[in-house]
Amino acid sequence: MESLPLSSAGTSARDFRLFWWANAADALGTQASGVVLPLLLLSLGHSAQTAGLVAGLSLAAGILLGPLAAVPADRGARKTIMFWSAAVSALAMGSVALVLALGHLTLTHLLGAVLVERFATATHDAASRGTVALVCPPDDQPRALARLAAADQGALILGPAIGGAAYQLSRALPFLADAVSYAVAACCVRGMRAELKAPAEQPIGGGLLREAAAGLRLVRREPLLRLVLVWIALVNGVAVALYYAAVFALERSGSGALPLGVVLAVSGAAGLAGALAAPRVAVRVGAARVLVGVTWLLVPLTAALATAAGPWTYGLLLGAVCLLVPLPAVVLQARALLVTEPSVQARVGAVLATASGGAAALAPVLAGLCADRVGTAAPALGCAALLTLLAVHTTRRAALAEAAA
């Protein structure tokens, strides 16, 4: 796949910096408000079931809309969609902050604003996929993806802390911060000079659903993309399941919120370090060796979590998992860009994100079921078994990662 010509290297670097700031601000604001949303619902007198329902509906909204929003993005409206999606999200979260500050927030308003924000965010995320290939030359793409992943990990560390501190001052502040972050993202996108338009392909025809399915058809045809989908979806689901397994185990052992926060902070910091190191490790070790080696290393680390006792043990083991996962993840994402035509990158990205999001949504349910029916060690043992199967599959297919380089 040839990269699109850009006016200059300086323009490319400037556009990527703006794109990075847009994504970093978005992620930080989302983490700040997301961590306090259940607390807000509970403080307003709603049940834990209601809080879970709101979270589930917002997640489902994003998963369903992403593949459809990717079609106009691939057709040339990427920059427009990203700008207006961020603007709409800013208005939605701003309305929550304003009404909450006035003391008139209702569940209907909150649910409506959250769904609007999730629809808009899913649209923004779908449109943003493929942007790296349009503003960065191929040699710079692994480093660019690593920097984006590092920003996401940094948001996981700072966002909850900012949200929790702001919530203590005023319940409206985290949502105001989220609105401001979306406004910053919109301004950054508007400031990008590149039009972010991929070379046009002939319309497939048959309606929006058939157009949206173009990404799925390509994933089914391309062996490397199938490997990326299986690896990222399964590992993402395992990571979420392990986190919830740690939550359940620490809660049953009588640990408070502070130890859980320590576990989350250690895991986030380790993920940040892994994302930053990924491009250098891939160059020195080789993409196939990184992919196979890390996948096998995850098996004993995950199994060891079944015997963990105490927050420090959970923190160290989950931190090791989070340190390793970004290494092959960044490699696979970079290889996926190389084998995907620019005209369908948003739709292919939406397919990968939908699979990953679906696994993440199912993981807490399965982890909770295993913990209740079998024991708190069961989720880790089940995840270790799944990772063993993935390691065998990855070993057989690892040459695909080198072939795409």
RODO-2510 file (C-alpha; in nm, 4 decimals, decimal comma):
residues 405
     n   res          X          Y          Z
     1     m     0,0000     0,0000     0,0000
     2     e     0,1475     0,3368    -0,0969
     3     s     0,1129     0,6304     0,1376
     4     l    -0,0703     0,9365     0,0182
     5     p     0,1454     1,2287    -0,0889
     6     l     0,1553     1,5158     0,1573
     7     s     0,2557     1,8750     0,0907
     8     s     0,5590     1,8499     0,3210
     9     a     0,7103     1,6577     0,6099
    10     g     0,6464     1,9607     0,8317
    11     t     0,2758     1,9595     0,7528
    12     s     0,2589     1,5866     0,8229
    13     a     0,4290     1,6248     1,1626
    14     r     0,2088     1,9205     1,2555
    15     d    -0,1097     1,7361     1,1598
    16     f    -0,0093     1,4314     1,3598
    17     r     0,0633     1,6458     1,6661
    18     l    -0,2825     1,7991     1,6402
    19     f    -0,4372     1,4544     1,5901
    20     w    -0,2471     1,3261     1,8949
    21     w    -0,3668     1,6144     2,1115
    22     a    -0,7236     1,5628     1,9922
    23     n    -0,7156     1,1963     2,0918
    24     a    -0,5303     1,2594     2,4177
    25     a    -0,7748     1,5298     2,5284
    26     d    -1,0720     1,3134     2,4309
    27     a    -0,9384     1,0119     2,6221
    28     l    -0,8520     1,2138     2,9327
    29     g    -1,1942     1,3778     2,9520
    30     t    -1,3753     1,0500     2,8908
    31     q    -1,1857     0,8773     3,1711
    32     a    -1,2462     1,1688     3,4081
    33     s    -1,6235     1,1622     3,3618
    34     g    -1,6605     0,7867     3,3119
    35     v    -1,5099     0,6977     3,6477
    36     v    -1,7658     0,9096     3,8373
    37     l    -2,0757     0,8324     3,6303
    38     p    -2,1763     0,5306     3,8460
    39     l    -2,1123     0,7368     4,1601
    40     l    -2,3359     1,0139     4,0284
    41     l    -2,6191     0,7726     3,9522
    42     l    -2,5938     0,6175     4,2973
    43     s    -2,5835     0,9606     4,4643
    44     l    -2,9024     1,0550     4,2800
    45     g    -3,0775     0,7585     4,4414
    46     h    -3,0608     0,5102     4,1541
    47     s    -2,9675     0,1453     4,2011
    48     a    -2,6498    -0,0325     4,0982
    49     q    -2,8589    -0,2159     3,8368
    50     t    -2,9577     0,1178     3,6834
    51     a    -2,5950     0,2291     3,6791
    52     g    -2,4985    -0,0934     3,5044
    53     l    -2,7805    -0,0531     3,2545
    54     v    -2,6690     0,2986     3,1622
    55     a    -2,3117     0,1759     3,1126
    56     g    -2,4284    -0,1205     2,9051
    57     l    -2,6537     0,0876     2,6816
    58     s    -2,3803     0,3416     2,6163
    59     l    -2,1346     0,0669     2,5240
    60     a    -2,3834    -0,1053     2,2941
    61     a    -2,4599     0,2247     2,1219
    62     g    -2,0949     0,2702     2,0333
    63     i    -2,0499    -0,0836     1,9058
    64     l    -2,3556    -0,0667     1,6797
    65     l    -2,2914     0,2721     1,5220
    66     g    -1,9188     0,2500     1,4529
    67     p    -1,9302     0,0313     1,1389
    68     l    -2,1990     0,2512     0,9793
    69     a    -2,0163     0,5770     1,0555
    70     a    -1,7026     0,4381     0,8900
    71     v    -1,8654     0,4439     0,5441
    72     p    -1,8888     0,8233     0,4960
    73     a    -1,5462     0,8572     0,6606
    74     d    -1,3910     0,6347     0,3950
    75     r    -1,5825     0,8280     0,1292
    76     g    -1,4024     1,1528     0,2158
    77     a    -1,5938     1,3014     0,5091
    78     r    -1,3423     1,1898     0,7743
    79     k    -1,2396     1,5372     0,8908
    80     t    -1,5948     1,6762     0,8902
    81     i    -1,7259     1,3809     1,0894
    82     m    -1,4462     1,4046     1,3454
    83     f    -1,5057     1,7767     1,4006
    84     w    -1,8836     1,7641     1,4373
    85     s    -1,8763     1,4475     1,6475
    86     a    -1,6452     1,6170     1,8979
    87     a    -1,8612     1,9301     1,8937
    88     v    -2,1817     1,7332     1,9606
    89     s    -2,0122     1,5408     2,2432
    90     a    -1,9004     1,8703     2,3982
    91     l    -2,2574     1,9996     2,3924
    92     a    -2,3970     1,6772     2,5410
    93     m    -2,1532     1,6678     2,8328
    94     g    -2,1791     2,0438     2,8780
    95     s    -2,5547     2,0111     2,9196
    96     v    -2,5052     1,7529     3,1940
    97     a    -2,2599     1,9783     3,3769
    98     l    -2,4924     2,2799     3,3502
    99     v    -2,8122     2,1061     3,4606
   100     l    -2,6279     1,9217     3,7383
   101     a    -2,4843     2,2498     3,8670
   102     l    -2,8371     2,3936     3,8705
   103     g    -2,9654     2,0901     4,0608
   104     h    -3,2194     1,9774     3,8003
   105     l    -3,0572     1,6698     3,6453
   106     t    -3,2966     1,3825     3,5740
   107     l    -3,2247     1,0246     3,4731
   108     t    -3,3861     1,0868     3,1343
   109     h    -3,1584     1,3843     3,0661
   110     l    -2,8492     1,1981     3,1833
   111     l    -2,9284     0,8844     2,9825
   112     g    -3,0078     1,0898     2,6719
   113     a    -2,6867     1,2907     2,7017
   114     v    -2,4754     0,9790     2,7611
   115     l    -2,6270     0,8034     2,4575
   116     v    -2,5751     1,1107     2,2374
   117     e    -2,2164     1,1355     2,3592
   118     r    -2,1528     0,7653     2,2970
   119     f    -2,3074     0,7808     1,9474
   120     a    -2,0952     1,0846     1,8656
   121     t    -1,7801     0,9317     2,0135
   122     a    -1,8322     0,6086     1,8202
   123     t    -1,8716     0,8143     1,5046
   124     h    -1,5532     1,0094     1,5847
   125     d    -1,3574     0,6926     1,6595
   126     a    -1,4724     0,5270     1,3373
   127     a    -1,3803     0,8324     1,1312
   128     s    -1,0408     0,8715     1,2979
   129     r    -0,9248     0,5230     1,2022
   130     g    -0,6925     0,5431     0,9073
   131     t    -0,5851     0,8996     0,9863
   132     v    -0,2360     0,7828     1,0825
   133     a    -0,1860     0,6371     0,7354
   134     l    -0,2948     0,9663     0,5780
   135     v    -0,0634     1,1951     0,7766
   136     c     0,2373     0,9689     0,8478
   137     p     0,4705     0,7905     0,6039
   138     p     0,4830     0,4097     0,6478
   139     d     0,8154     0,4117     0,8335
   140     d     0,6731     0,6476     1,0969
   141     q     0,3424     0,4668     1,1488
   142     p     0,4542     0,2190     1,4201
   143     r     0,5965     0,5054     1,6278
   144     a     0,2816     0,7116     1,5713
   145     l     0,0567     0,4248     1,6812
   146     a     0,2758     0,3730     1,9881
   147     r     0,2390     0,7400     2,0832
   148     l    -0,1388     0,7192     2,0466
   149     a    -0,1473     0,4040     2,2603
   150     a     0,0716     0,5763     2,5191
   151     a    -0,1721     0,8670     2,5331
   152     d    -0,4578     0,6244     2,5993
   153     q    -0,2606     0,4574     2,8783
   154     g    -0,1718     0,7961     3,0256
   155     a    -0,5409     0,8878     3,0272
   156     l    -0,6149     0,5667     3,2183
   157     i    -0,3739     0,6829     3,4878
   158     l    -0,4559     1,0534     3,5080
   159     g    -0,8241     1,0528     3,4092
   160     p    -0,9684     0,8672     3,7103
   161     a    -0,7546     1,0722     3,9490
   162     i    -0,8658     1,4010     3,7896
   163     g    -1,2286     1,2885     3,7785
   164     g    -1,2295     1,1725     4,1394
   165     a    -1,0676     1,4920     4,2679
   166     a    -1,2997     1,7125     4,0614
   167     y    -1,6041     1,5186     4,1820
   168     q    -1,5075     1,5913     4,5411
   169     l    -1,5156     1,9639     4,4647
   170     s    -1,8335     1,9588     4,2573
   171     r    -2,0313     1,6809     4,0953
   172     a    -2,0551     1,8863     3,7772
   173     l    -1,6795     1,9417     3,7327
   174     p    -1,5851     1,6038     3,5757
   175     f    -1,8537     1,6478     3,3114
   176     l    -1,7456     2,0048     3,2461
   177     a    -1,3903     1,8768     3,2039
   178     d    -1,5152     1,6167     2,9569
   179     a    -1,7006     1,8865     2,7586
   180     v    -1,3869     2,1017     2,7478
   181     s    -1,1798     1,8036     2,6303
   182     y    -1,4185     1,7477     2,3388
   183     a    -1,3998     2,1176     2,2498
   184     v    -1,0193     2,0925     2,2462
   185     a    -1,0426     1,7866     2,0217
   186     a    -1,2736     1,9694     1,7811
   187     c    -1,0362     2,2653     1,7596
   188     c    -0,7377     2,0367     1,6955
   189     v    -0,9182     1,8565     1,4143
   190     r    -1,0262     2,1856     1,2600
   191     g    -0,6629     2,3035     1,2717
   192     m    -0,5296     2,0092     1,0700
   193     r    -0,4265     2,1146     0,7196
   194     a    -0,4627     1,7770     0,5472
   195     e    -0,8086     1,7012     0,4105
   196     l    -0,7798     1,3401     0,5365
   197     k    -0,9327     1,2030     0,2198
   198     a    -0,8229     0,8611     0,0971
   199     p    -0,8136     0,7776    -0,2749
   200     a    -1,1709     0,7114    -0,3794
   201     e    -1,2853     0,3672    -0,4873
   202     q    -1,5894     0,2802    -0,6910
   203     p    -1,9017     0,2646    -0,4715
   204     i    -2,0028    -0,0929    -0,4007
   205     g    -2,3743    -0,0218    -0,4172
   206     g    -2,6501    -0,2058    -0,2401
   207     g    -2,7068     0,0432     0,0403
   208     l    -2,5337     0,1540     0,3577
   209     l    -2,5213    -0,1918     0,5166
   210     r    -2,3449    -0,3436     0,2170
   211     e    -2,1002    -0,0531     0,2098
   212     a    -2,0321    -0,0978     0,5813
   213     a    -1,9696    -0,4696     0,5284
   214     a    -1,6785    -0,3977     0,2923
   215     g    -1,4422    -0,3912     0,5905
   216     l    -1,5693    -0,7283     0,7121
   217     r    -1,5234    -0,8809     0,3673
   218     l    -1,1643    -0,7592     0,3545
   219     v    -1,0918    -0,8984     0,7016
   220     r    -1,2302    -1,2349     0,5933
   221     r    -1,0106    -1,2353     0,2799
   222     e    -0,6848    -1,1149     0,4353
   223     p    -0,5118    -1,3706     0,6650
   224     l    -0,3126    -1,1060     0,8532
   225     l    -0,6262    -0,9061     0,9343
   226     r    -0,7925    -1,2212     1,0627
   227     l    -0,4958    -1,2774     1,2919
   228     v    -0,5137    -0,9161     1,4130
   229     l    -0,8868    -0,9480     1,4839
   230     v    -0,8534    -1,2736     1,6782
   231     w    -0,5506    -1,1587     1,8786
   232     i    -0,6715    -0,8116     1,9714
   233     a    -1,0291    -0,9183     2,0504
   234     l    -0,9280    -1,2126     2,2665
   235     v    -0,6458    -1,0348     2,4517
   236     n    -0,8633    -0,7286     2,5125
   237     g    -1,1401    -0,9479     2,6527
   238     v    -0,8909    -1,1319     2,8735
   239     a    -0,7462    -0,8054     3,0067
   240     v    -1,0917    -0,6773     3,1022
   241     a    -1,1871    -1,0107     3,2585
   242     l    -0,8674    -1,0145     3,4651
   243     y    -0,9321    -0,6619     3,5899
   244     y    -1,2848    -0,7497     3,7028
   245     a    -1,1593    -1,0739     3,8554
   246     a    -0,9164    -0,8651     4,0615
   247     v    -1,2013    -0,6327     4,1627
   248     f    -1,4162    -0,9253     4,2775
   249     a    -1,1301    -1,0907     4,4666
   250     l    -1,0171    -0,7740     4,6423
   251     e    -1,3748    -0,6850     4,7352
   252     r    -1,4334    -1,0273     4,8893
   253     s    -1,1066    -1,0040     5,0820
   254     g    -1,2242    -0,6790     5,2403
   255     s    -0,9859    -0,4456     5,0580
   256     g    -1,1103    -0,0920     5,0067
   257     a    -1,1103     0,1390     4,7079
   258     l    -0,7528     0,2611     4,7668
   259     p    -0,5842    -0,0777     4,6983
   260     l    -0,7910    -0,1151     4,3841
   261     g    -0,6795     0,2298     4,2751
   262     v    -0,3167     0,1241     4,3298
   263     v    -0,3716    -0,1819     4,1102
   264     l    -0,5252     0,0349     3,8382
   265     a    -0,2424     0,2905     3,8574
   266     v     0,0311     0,0250     3,8388
   267     s    -0,1401    -0,1421     3,5426
   268     g    -0,1819     0,1884     3,3599
   269     a     0,1799     0,2898     3,4154
   270     a     0,3015    -0,0473     3,2910
   271     g     0,0813    -0,0191     2,9821
   272     l     0,2230     0,3270     2,9135
   273     a     0,5800     0,1933     2,9323
   274     g     0,4935    -0,0987     2,7046
   275     a     0,3327     0,1245     2,4424
   276     l     0,6342     0,3572     2,4322
   277     a     0,8786     0,0668     2,4020
   278     a     0,6839    -0,1276     2,1378
   279     p     0,8415     0,0137     1,8170
   280     r     1,1994    -0,0272     1,9421
   281     v     1,1361    -0,3793     2,0708
   282     a     0,9781    -0,4825     1,7401
   283     v     1,2787    -0,3557     1,5430
   284     r     1,5347    -0,5259     1,7676
   285     v     1,3561    -0,8553     1,8268
   286     g     1,1403    -0,8912     1,5166
   287     a     0,7642    -0,8721     1,4777
   288     a     0,7034    -1,2481     1,4706
   289     r     0,9186    -1,3172     1,7765
   290     v     0,7501    -1,0380     1,9721
   291     l     0,4060    -1,1693     1,8809
   292     v     0,4787    -1,5328     1,9676
   293     g     0,6950    -1,4655     2,2728
   294     v     0,4552    -1,2233     2,4391
   295     t     0,1507    -1,4415     2,3770
   296     w     0,3185    -1,7401     2,5452
   297     l     0,4453    -1,5255     2,8340
   298     l     0,0910    -1,4088     2,9048
   299     v    -0,0178    -1,7664     2,9825
   300     p     0,1806    -1,8228     3,3076
   301     l     0,1275    -1,4638     3,4208
   302     t    -0,2481    -1,5035     3,3828
   303     a    -0,2518    -1,8432     3,5525
   304     a    -0,0532    -1,6984     3,8443
   305     l    -0,3359    -1,4522     3,9100
   306     a    -0,5463    -1,7483     4,0240
   307     t    -0,3225    -1,7763     4,3305
   308     a    -0,2796    -1,4023     4,3933
   309     a    -0,3509    -1,2835     4,7449
   310     g    -0,3529    -0,9110     4,8135
   311     p    -0,3439    -0,5916     4,6094
   312     w     0,0346    -0,5853     4,5648
   313     t     0,0386    -0,9287     4,4054
   314     y    -0,2486    -0,8358     4,1772
   315     g    -0,0767    -0,5079     4,0934
   316     l     0,2528    -0,6741     3,9995
   317     l     0,0951    -0,9499     3,7898
   318     l    -0,1560    -0,7263     3,6134
   319     g     0,1206    -0,4719     3,5625
   320     a     0,3331    -0,7369     3,3918
   321     v     0,0400    -0,8293     3,1662
   322     c    -0,0258    -0,4644     3,0798
   323     l     0,3457    -0,4077     3,0108
   324     l     0,3595    -0,6921     2,7592
   325     v     0,0275    -0,6552     2,5755
   326     p     0,1091    -0,3275     2,3916
   327     l     0,4249    -0,4767     2,2366
   328     p     0,2490    -0,7068     1,9864
   329     a    -0,0637    -0,4909     1,9764
   330     v     0,1237    -0,1954     1,8253
   331     v     0,3063    -0,4287     1,5840
   332     l    -0,0200    -0,5844     1,4649
   333     q    -0,1928    -0,2487     1,4222
   334     a     0,0979    -0,1175     1,2149
   335     r     0,0945    -0,4280     0,9948
   336     a    -0,2822    -0,3939     0,9508
   337     l    -0,2349    -0,0421     0,8127
   338     l     0,0154    -0,1719     0,5579
   339     v    -0,2210    -0,4320     0,4114
   340     t    -0,5367    -0,2178     0,4147
   341     e    -0,6189     0,0179     0,1304
   342     p    -0,6796     0,3766     0,2477
   343     s    -1,0292     0,3724     0,0992
   344     v    -1,1513     0,1088     0,3490
   345     q    -0,9341     0,1736     0,6549
   346     a    -1,2133     0,3252     0,8627
   347     r    -1,4379     0,0272     0,7921
   348     v    -1,1670    -0,2291     0,8660
   349     g    -1,0852    -0,0411     1,1864
   350     a    -1,4533    -0,0483     1,2804
   351     v    -1,4628    -0,4261     1,2365
   352     l    -1,1596    -0,4693     1,4623
   353     a    -1,2999    -0,2252     1,7183
   354     t    -1,6401    -0,3961     1,7191
   355     a    -1,4829    -0,7362     1,7837
   356     s    -1,2625    -0,5919     2,0571
   357     g    -1,5504    -0,3962     2,2127
   358     g    -1,7793    -0,6982     2,2060
   359     a    -1,5182    -0,9078     2,3858
   360     a    -1,4692    -0,6309     2,6418
   361     a    -1,8441    -0,6076     2,7004
   362     l    -1,8815    -0,9832     2,7487
   363     a    -1,5743    -1,0257     2,9694
   364     p    -1,7130    -0,8730     3,2947
   365     v    -2,0274    -1,0844     3,2673
   366     l    -1,8305    -1,4068     3,2264
   367     a    -1,5813    -1,3079     3,4960
   368     g    -1,8620    -1,2376     3,7422
   369     l    -2,0402    -1,5625     3,6545
   370     c    -1,7223    -1,7670     3,7049
   371     a    -1,6389    -1,5890     4,0300
   372     d    -1,9886    -1,6490     4,1713
   373     r    -2,0398    -2,0066     4,0509
   374     v    -1,6867    -2,1486     4,0806
   375     g    -1,4608    -1,9105     4,2740
   376     t    -1,2479    -1,6001     4,2365
   377     a    -0,9626    -1,8056     4,0854
   378     a    -1,1806    -1,9353     3,8018
   379     p    -1,1649    -1,6252     3,5724
   380     a    -0,7822    -1,6282     3,5706
   381     l    -0,7670    -2,0017     3,4980
   382     g    -1,0224    -1,9697     3,2190
   383     c    -0,8301    -1,6784     3,0677
   384     a    -0,5059    -1,8770     3,0848
   385     a    -0,6704    -2,1622     2,8935
   386     l    -0,7923    -1,9228     2,6233
   387     l    -0,4493    -1,7621     2,5960
   388     t    -0,2898    -2,1053     2,5537
   389     l    -0,5120    -2,1703     2,2526
   390     l    -0,4323    -1,8223     2,1197
   391     a    -0,0583    -1,8842     2,1641
   392     v    -0,0784    -2,2037     1,9604
   393     h    -0,2749    -2,0241     1,6866
   394     t    -0,0380    -1,7267     1,6909
   395     t     0,2701    -1,9504     1,6635
   396     r     0,1289    -2,1039     1,3477
   397     r     0,0409    -1,7665     1,1916
   398     a     0,3245    -1,5457     1,3170
   399     a     0,5046    -1,5407     0,9820
   400     l     0,2195    -1,3263     0,8484
   401     a     0,3377    -1,0349     1,0650
   402     e     0,6858    -1,0461     0,9120
   403     a     0,5546    -1,0910     0,5588
   404     a     0,3502    -0,7700     0,5855
   405     a     0,6497    -0,5610     0,6910
***
